């Protein structure tokens, strides 16, 4: 199944049958497709390697943690598996470009950093794998990547 056909199948499986599909650039580990239609604007991401499921579990946790901390990020729409392929669906957020001279942009970065500091990444380790606290540093980096990508 090609990338757009798989993205359409995922969108339909979550009840968001799209009218338009556009493959987006940038995914090293995932295919990334924007799906629009029916009043929805979504990003459908699915693993290029079916063994990548745990990354989506971690990302879904990060998105929920960011929301609890008051950080503006894409809303988690769905997390699942279809025909052995792991996927994550989020609302599409249109990005903005900030100017280094814009004081408001610096304020937003400060608020973002303060929100990150409120996220209990140790909780992730306790919830997911109590015996694997050594993964904490890696998950902190994952959280930062997810949030920076969403804030861009």
N, C-alpha and C positions, 0 to 999 in steps of 0.2 A: 504494500500500500504506500503511495507517495505521501509526502509531507502534508500537503493541503487536504488530501482525502482523509488522512488520519486526524488532522485538526478538526475537520468538519464532523467526523464520527464522534469525537470527544465532545464537541460543542452540542451536538444533537443528544448525546447520552446524558448531558446535564440539563437538557431542556432549553438550550439557547440556540436553536437552529439558526445559523448565521446566513446573512444574505451576501456578505463579502468576506473574503479571506485574503490576507496579505502576509507573505512570509517576511519576517523582520530579520535584520542582520544581527550578528553578534553572539549567537549561542554556541559556545565551544562544546558543552556537554549536553545541550538540549536543542531541540528544534523550537523556534519561537514564532508564533503565528498570531496576528491580530485578527479577531473575528468580530464583525459588526453586523447588526441587524436585529430586528425585533425590539428596538429601543435599548439594546445592550452594546457596549463597546468593551470587549474582553481581550485578554492576552492568554492564549493557550500554549502551554509549554509542556513538552514531553521528552522523555529521555531518549537520547540517541542509543544509549546502551541500557537495555532492560534491567541491568543490575543497579542502576542509579536511583532506585526507589528511596533509599534512606536519605538522600540529599533533599528530596521534596518533603519528606517528613520534617527534617530540620528546618527547611525554609518555611513551611507552614507554621511551625512553632514560632519562628522568628517574626513572621507577619502578625500573628496573634499577640505576641509579646510587645511588639512595636505599637499596636493599636491600644493595648492596655496602658502603655506608657505615654499615650497622647501624641505619638509620632505619626505624621501624615505619610501614609504609604498606600500601596494598592491594597484594596480589600480582597481577602481570600474568598473566592467564589466556590471552588471545589478542589478536592485532592482525591485522587483515586487511581485506578488501573483499568485499562480497557484492552482486552485481547493480549494480556501479558505486557502491556506498555504502561509505565508509570507516567502520571501527568499531574499538573498543577494549573489551575485557572484562576486568574486574578482580574480585577477591573483594570482597564487601561487608564493610565494617568498621562496626560500631555505634559511633557517636560518644559522647563523654562531655562533660559541661559542667564546666569547672573553676571553682573559686572563687578570687578574687584573694587571699584569705587563706590558701590552701592551699600550704604550702611545697613539697609534693610536685609540684604543678602547675608551680611555678617551676623546680624541678629538672628536670622533664621538658622544659620549654622550653629550658633551658640545654643539655641533652643533644641536643635536636633541632638547636639552632644549631651545636653542635660537630660533629654529623654533617654538616650542610650545608657546613661549612667544609672537610670532608674530600673533598668531591666535586670532581673535576677537570672544571670546565665547559669548559676549553680543549680537553680531550680530545673533548668533543662536537663542537666546531667543527672539530677536525682530522679526526674520523671522518666527519662529514657533509659539510662543505664547506670544505676547506682554504683556499680563496681568500676565504672570507666571514667572517673573524674579527670583522668589525664587528657580526655578529649575536650575539656573545657576551653583551653586556649584556642583550639581549632574552631570550636563553635562560636566563640566570640568573634573571630575573624570572619566566619560565615555570616553571622548576624550583621556585622558592619558592611560586608559586600552587598547583602540583600538590601539593606536600608539605603545605602548610597545609590544602588542601582534604581531603587524605587523613587528616591528623592531627586534624581537627575532629570 
